[in-house]
Amino acid sequence: MDPDFKWGVSTAAYQIEGGHDAHGKGLSIWDVFTAKGSCHERHHGNTACDFYNRYKDDVALINELNIPNFRFSLSWSRIIPNGIGEVNPEGIAYYNRLIDECLANGIEPWITLYHWDLPHELELKGGWANREIVDWFAEYVRVCAEAFGDRVKYWMVMNEPMVFTGAGYFMGIHAPGRRGLGNFLPAVHHAVLAMAEGGRVLKALLPEAEVGTTFSGSYIQPKTDSPKDIIAAQRVDALLNRLFIEPLLGFGYPEADLPVLKKIRKHFKEGDEAKMVFTFDFIGIQNYTREVVKHSVITPYVNAVLVDAKKRQVPLTAMGWEVYPPAIYQMIKKFNEYDGITKIYITENGAAFPDTMVDGKVIDTERMAYIQNHLKQVKKAKDEGLEVSGYFVWTLTDNFEWNEGYRPKFGLIHVDFETQQRTVKASGKWYGKFLGGD
């Protein structure tokens, strides 16, 4: 593999930090959503992995595992408790300590500015459905760039906008728990505008930085060769894989393949076509599985339904997702077809399996095989001349997995959430040896 290839591990603030009200932090939408008992068995991230207090030990573990790049997100409400207005100096100081700890251990920090934990006060003002969020977000980006830009080279503006708008503003299964097209479409448009504006702010303040953003991607295949199933798959692909990247590249929303998107135009203002466009230095692809799609007359807007992986009798993760390594190759190939993308990193790939601790060890052979087989597909893409410049495992430690709570275990490191004891799993040991050249 290319010696310049970036190897790393990814995390997110709400999923690991805890310290939900420590040192001036404001409420996030996930603090409020979980307090309502909205997640699996009423789980919440108030303590999570206690990374807020244990970051030095966890950074030391990253170092021990020979992982040279650490992707983590910043909590907007830790830095600006109300989302706008007064900056919390203790929040700034915390992330400065974390960044400095990474650098002291020879680890490159990669910052994600928004990984779904919107300040609750902004949600009370309409959240992502309020166009003012573009300005609120730009100010937050400015504060972060000025506070950390002297030491951080790699920046990701957003994490998986399709997920936080779809699950949070259409399906209601993620914070803030809103539903319906009337919430979803404005949230989509404002997220696109904010993503582009965030990129412009970073580049204006940090011209030497490498600025990107990340997208979830699932390889979509029709169940049969029937025209109806093929068209259904095209609609789902437009929704899940193309909705955010194409407007950023100047193609607009994929209305031709998903006509319901024409309704988004009522949220446009003059000049939006230009404001939606920004050339990122890199794009992060996050892939876990593929989806098989068939035509459905009863599903509104897309007239398509996913064929449940369990019914297809294929290998599954603990999330019920199909284990299908060629999907990551297909997503690399798909994003390589866009002329406006010059560099691609795999910023998340990993799997949840029902790990068990035996004699103080976690022998997670399924996860190890999952990562190894996906890396073979990444190598295949690179060997074929496709652009792919890095790979980050999701995730460092078992953590709070959003509406699924603590049930799914994605980590390279096992966490006993009663004692906060860390145990490196077999997959983590393998990854460390692999990165160490063994």
BELRA-V946822 format. One record per residue. N is the residue number from 1. SS is DSSP state (H for helix, E for strand, - for the rest). PHI is phi in whole degrees, 0 to 359 (NA if undefined). OMEGA is omega in radians with two decimals (* if undefined). Layout:
# BELRA-V946822
n & ss & phi & omega
N & SS & PHI & OMEGA
N & SS & PHI & OMEGA
This chain:
# BELRA-V946822
n & ss & phi & omega
1 & - & NA & 3.13
2 & - & 307 & 3.12
3 & - & 296 & 3.10
4 & - & 271 & 3.12
5 & - & 297 & -3.06
6 & E & 267 & 3.09
7 & E & 254 & -3.11
8 & E & 198 & 3.10
9 & E & 218 & -3.06
10 & E & 241 & 3.08
11 & - & 216 & 3.05
12 & - & 218 & -3.00
13 & H & 304 & -3.04
14 & H & 296 & -3.07
15 & H & 283 & -3.07
16 & H & 232 & -2.89
17 & - & 293 & -2.91
18 & - & 69 & -3.14
19 & - & 51 & -2.93
20 & - & 296 & 3.11
21 & - & 231 & -3.06
22 & H & 280 & 2.92
23 & H & 51 & 2.99
24 & H & 86 & 3.13
25 & - & 295 & 3.06
26 & - & 272 & 3.09
27 & - & 289 & 2.96
28 & E & 254 & 3.12
29 & H & 297 & 3.12
30 & H & 284 & 3.01
31 & H & 300 & -3.09
32 & H & 287 & -3.11
33 & H & 299 & -3.12
34 & H & 289 & 3.12
35 & H & 296 & 3.09
36 & - & 278 & -3.11
37 & - & 76 & -3.00
38 & - & 279 & -3.05
39 & - & 252 & -3.11
40 & H & 313 & 3.09
41 & H & 51 & 3.11
42 & H & 60 & 3.10
43 & - & 295 & 3.13
44 & - & 211 & -3.11
45 & - & 253 & -3.08
46 & - & 300 & 3.07
47 & - & 246 & 3.13
48 & - & 51 & -3.14
49 & - & 268 & -3.11
50 & - & 55 & 3.13
51 & H & 300 & 3.13
52 & H & 304 & 3.14
53 & H & 261 & -3.01
54 & H & 250 & -3.02
55 & H & 300 & -3.13
56 & H & 297 & 3.13
57 & H & 295 & -3.12
58 & H & 289 & 3.06
59 & H & 295 & 3.08
60 & H & 297 & 3.08
61 & H & 294 & 3.08
62 & H & 301 & 3.12
63 & H & 296 & 3.14
64 & H & 299 & -3.13
65 & - & 272 & 3.06
66 & - & 63 & -3.13
67 & - & 272 & -2.99
68 & - & 276 & -3.08
69 & E & 228 & -3.08
70 & E & 237 & 3.10
71 & E & 263 & 3.08
72 & E & 220 & -3.14
73 & E & 252 & 3.06
74 & - & 262 & 3.06
75 & - & 272 & -3.14
76 & H & 305 & -3.08
77 & H & 284 & 2.99
78 & H & 280 & -3.10
79 & H & 271 & 3.08
80 & - & 231 & -2.93
81 & - & 307 & 3.12
82 & - & 262 & 3.14
83 & - & 87 & 3.05
84 & - & 224 & 3.09
85 & - & 95 & -2.96
86 & - & 294 & 3.09
87 & - & 273 & 3.14
88 & - & 270 & -3.08
89 & H & 298 & -3.14
90 & H & 288 & 3.04
91 & H & 293 & 3.08
92 & H & 300 & -3.10
93 & H & 297 & 3.13
94 & H & 299 & -3.11
95 & H & 291 & 3.03
96 & H & 297 & 3.11
97 & H & 295 & 3.14
98 & H & 296 & 3.12
99 & H & 300 & -3.13
100 & H & 296 & 3.12
101 & H & 295 & 3.07
102 & H & 301 & -3.09
103 & H & 296 & 3.13
104 & H & 294 & 3.11
105 & - & 264 & 3.13
106 & - & 73 & -3.11
107 & - & 250 & -3.14
108 & E & 278 & 3.09
109 & E & 278 & 3.05
110 & E & 243 & -3.03
111 & E & 261 & 2.91
112 & E & 258 & -3.07
113 & E & 281 & -3.14
114 & E & 226 & 3.06
115 & - & 238 & 2.84
116 & - & 86 & -3.04
117 & - & 263 & 3.13
118 & - & 297 & 3.01
119 & E & 304 & -3.08
120 & H & 300 & -3.13
121 & H & 299 & 3.10
122 & H & 284 & 3.07
123 & H & 296 & 3.09
124 & - & 296 & 3.09
125 & - & 266 & 3.12
126 & - & 115 & 3.09
127 & H & 56 & -3.09
128 & H & 290 & 3.09
129 & H & 277 & 3.12
130 & - & 259 & -3.09
131 & - & 300 & 3.13
132 & - & 299 & -3.12
133 & H & 297 & 3.10
134 & H & 299 & 3.11
135 & H & 287 & 3.12
136 & H & 299 & -3.12
137 & H & 293 & -3.14
138 & H & 300 & 3.11
139 & H & 291 & 3.07
140 & H & 299 & 3.11
141 & H & 299 & 3.14
142 & H & 300 & -3.14
143 & H & 302 & -3.12
144 & H & 292 & -3.14
145 & H & 298 & -3.12
146 & H & 288 & -3.11
147 & H & 280 & -2.96
148 & H & 238 & -2.99
149 & - & 293 & 3.12
150 & - & 288 & -3.09
151 & - & 237 & -3.09
152 & - & 256 & -3.12
153 & - & 265 & -3.00
154 & E & 252 & -3.08
155 & E & 229 & 2.99
156 & E & 241 & -3.04
157 & E & 290 & -3.09
158 & E & 222 & 3.01
159 & - & 249 & 2.97
160 & - & 44 & -3.13
161 & H & 301 & 3.11
162 & H & 298 & -3.10
163 & H & 285 & -3.06
164 & H & 287 & 3.04
165 & H & 278 & -3.11
166 & H & 291 & -3.10
167 & H & 283 & -3.06
168 & H & 265 & -3.04
169 & H & 238 & 3.07
170 & - & 236 & -3.10
171 & E & 272 & 3.12
172 & - & 77 & -3.10
173 & - & 269 & 3.01
174 & - & 243 & 3.05
175 & - & 300 & 0.12
176 & - & 271 & 3.07
177 & - & 84 & 3.13
178 & - & 272 & -3.10
179 & E & 227 & 2.94
180 & - & 98 & -3.10
181 & H & 299 & -3.12
182 & H & 295 & 3.03
183 & H & 268 & -3.03
184 & H & 293 & -3.03
185 & H & 297 & 3.08
186 & H & 295 & 3.10
187 & H & 298 & 3.09
188 & H & 300 & -3.06
189 & H & 296 & -3.12
190 & H & 290 & 3.07
191 & H & 294 & 3.09
192 & H & 298 & 3.14
193 & H & 298 & -3.12
194 & H & 291 & 3.12
195 & H & 298 & 3.12
196 & H & 295 & -3.13
197 & H & 294 & 3.07
198 & H & 299 & 3.08
199 & H & 298 & 3.14
200 & H & 296 & 3.14
201 & H & 297 & 3.14
202 & H & 299 & -3.10
203 & H & 293 & 3.12
204 & H & 293 & -3.09
205 & H & 272 & -3.07
206 & - & 229 & -3.04
207 & - & 299 & -3.14
208 & - & 270 & -3.11
209 & - & 288 & 3.03
210 & E & 260 & -2.97
211 & E & 247 & 3.13
212 & E & 222 & 3.02
213 & E & 205 & -3.01
214 & E & 238 & -3.11
215 & E & 227 & 2.95
216 & E & 286 & 3.13
217 & - & 212 & 3.04
218 & - & 240 & 3.08
219 & E & 292 & -3.05
220 & E & 252 & 3.08
221 & E & 230 & 3.05
222 & E & 288 & -3.14
223 & - & 294 & 3.13
224 & - & 228 & 3.09
225 & - & 273 & 3.14
226 & - & 293 & 3.13
227 & H & 306 & -3.12
228 & H & 294 & 3.12
229 & H & 290 & 3.12
230 & H & 296 & 3.12
231 & H & 293 & 3.10
232 & H & 300 & 3.12
233 & H & 295 & 3.10
234 & H & 296 & 3.13
235 & H & 294 & 3.14
236 & H & 294 & 3.09
237 & H & 298 & 3.10
238 & H & 299 & -3.12
239 & H & 287 & -3.00
240 & H & 277 & -2.99
241 & H & 247 & -2.98
242 & H & 246 & -2.96
243 & - & 300 & -3.06
244 & - & 257 & -3.09
245 & H & 290 & -3.02
246 & H & 291 & 3.05
247 & H & 296 & 3.10
248 & H & 296 & -3.13
249 & - & 274 & 3.09
250 & - & 95 & -3.13
251 & - & 268 & -3.04
252 & - & 76 & 3.12
253 & - & 286 & -3.07
254 & - & 283 & -3.06
255 & - & 294 & -3.08
256 & - & 299 & -3.13
257 & - & 266 & 3.12
258 & - & 219 & -2.98
259 & H & 303 & -3.14
260 & H & 300 & 3.14
261 & H & 293 & 3.06
262 & H & 299 & 3.13
263 & H & 293 & -3.13
264 & H & 291 & -3.06
265 & H & 296 & 3.13
266 & H & 290 & 3.10
267 & H & 263 & 3.12
268 & - & 283 & 2.90
269 & - & 236 & -3.10
270 & - & 304 & 3.12
271 & - & 92 & -3.09
272 & H & 296 & -3.13
273 & H & 304 & 3.13
274 & H & 283 & -3.10
275 & H & 292 & 3.14
276 & - & 286 & -3.00
277 & - & 263 & 3.01
278 & - & 206 & 3.12
279 & - & 267 & 3.11
280 & - & 281 & 3.08
281 & - & 291 & 3.09
282 & E & 208 & 3.04
283 & E & 240 & 3.04
284 & E & 263 & 3.07
285 & E & 256 & 3.13
286 & E & 236 & -3.03
287 & - & 231 & 3.11
288 & - & 232 & -2.97
289 & - & 198 & 2.94
290 & E & 241 & 3.04
291 & E & 232 & 3.05
292 & E & 256 & -2.94
293 & E & 236 & 3.01
294 & E & 228 & 3.13
295 & E & 295 & 3.08
296 & - & 215 & 3.14
297 & - & 277 & -3.04
298 & - & 263 & 3.13
299 & - & 271 & -3.09
300 & - & 294 & 3.00
301 & - & 74 & -3.09
302 & - & 251 & -3.08
303 & - & 46 & -3.11
304 & E & 209 & 3.09
305 & E & 218 & 3.08
306 & E & 283 & 3.08
307 & - & 276 & -3.06
308 & - & 306 & -3.10
309 & - & 298 & 3.11
310 & - & 299 & -3.14
311 & - & 290 & 3.12
312 & - & 277 & 3.09
313 & - & 54 & 3.11
314 & - & 245 & 3.09
315 & - & 300 & -3.05
316 & E & 235 & 2.92
317 & - & 270 & 3.12
318 & - & 293 & 3.06
319 & - & 274 & -3.07
320 & - & 80 & -3.14
321 & - & 267 & 3.11
322 & E & 293 & 2.99
323 & - & 276 & -3.05
324 & - & 215 & -3.06
325 & - & 308 & 3.13
326 & H & 301 & 3.13
327 & H & 300 & -3.08
328 & H & 290 & 3.04
329 & H & 298 & -3.11
330 & H & 295 & 3.12
331 & H & 288 & 3.04
332 & H & 300 & -3.14
333 & H & 298 & -3.10
334 & H & 298 & -3.10
335 & H & 286 & 3.04
336 & H & 293 & -3.10
337 & - & 284 & 3.08
338 & - & 277 & -3.11
339 & - & 296 & -3.04
340 & - & 280 & -3.13
341 & - & 255 & -3.08
342 & - & 252 & -3.14
343 & - & 216 & -3.11
344 & E & 231 & 2.94
345 & E & 243 & 2.91
346 & E & 276 & -3.03
347 & E & 268 & 2.98
348 & E & 207 & 2.95
349 & - & 195 & -3.12
350 & - & 179 & -3.05
351 & - & 206 & 3.02
352 & - & 261 & 3.04
353 & - & 223 & -3.10
354 & - & 284 & -3.10
355 & - & 294 & 3.03
356 & - & 229 & 3.09
357 & - & 271 & 3.12
358 & E & 230 & 3.14
359 & - & 54 & 3.08
360 & - & 77 & -3.12
361 & E & 232 & 3.01
362 & - & 239 & -3.12
363 & - & 262 & -3.03
364 & - & 263 & -3.06
365 & H & 296 & -3.13
366 & H & 294 & 3.13
367 & H & 293 & 3.12
368 & H & 300 & 3.12
369 & H & 295 & 3.12
370 & H & 302 & -3.11
371 & H & 295 & -3.11
372 & H & 298 & -3.11
373 & H & 290 & 3.06
374 & H & 288 & 3.09
375 & H & 295 & 3.06
376 & H & 298 & 3.11
377 & H & 288 & 3.06
378 & H & 296 & 3.11
379 & H & 297 & 3.10
380 & H & 302 & 3.12
381 & H & 299 & -3.12
382 & H & 294 & 3.13
383 & H & 297 & 3.12
384 & - & 276 & 3.11
385 & - & 89 & 3.08
386 & - & 284 & 3.14
387 & - & 284 & 2.94
388 & - & 203 & -2.93
389 & - & 241 & 3.12
390 & E & 184 & -3.10
391 & E & 212 & 3.13
392 & E & 241 & 3.09
393 & E & 283 & 2.87
394 & E & 258 & 0.18
395 & - & 211 & -3.09
396 & - & 294 & -3.09
397 & E & 238 & 2.91
398 & - & 307 & -3.00
399 & - & 207 & 3.08
400 & - & 279 & -3.04
401 & - & 261 & 3.02
402 & H & 55 & -3.06
403 & H & 292 & 3.09
404 & H & 275 & -3.14
405 & - & 62 & -3.07
406 & - & 266 & -3.10
407 & - & 297 & -3.12
408 & - & 282 & 3.14
409 & - & 250 & -3.13
410 & - & 257 & -2.90
411 & - & 286 & 2.88
412 & - & 284 & -3.12
413 & E & 236 & 3.10
414 & E & 283 & 3.07
415 & E & 237 & 2.95
416 & E & 274 & -2.99
417 & - & 286 & 3.03
418 & - & 276 & -3.09
419 & - & 251 & -3.04
420 & - & 65 & 3.07
421 & E & 292 & 3.08
422 & E & 261 & 3.04
423 & E & 224 & 3.13
424 & E & 291 & -3.14
425 & - & 282 & 3.09
426 & H & 302 & 3.13
427 & H & 296 & 3.11
428 & H & 294 & 3.11
429 & H & 296 & 3.11
430 & H & 297 & -3.13
431 & H & 300 & 3.11
432 & H & 297 & 3.11
433 & H & 293 & 3.11
434 & H & 300 & -3.13
435 & H & 288 & 3.11
436 & - & 278 & 3.09
437 & - & 89 & 3.13
438 & - & 279 & *
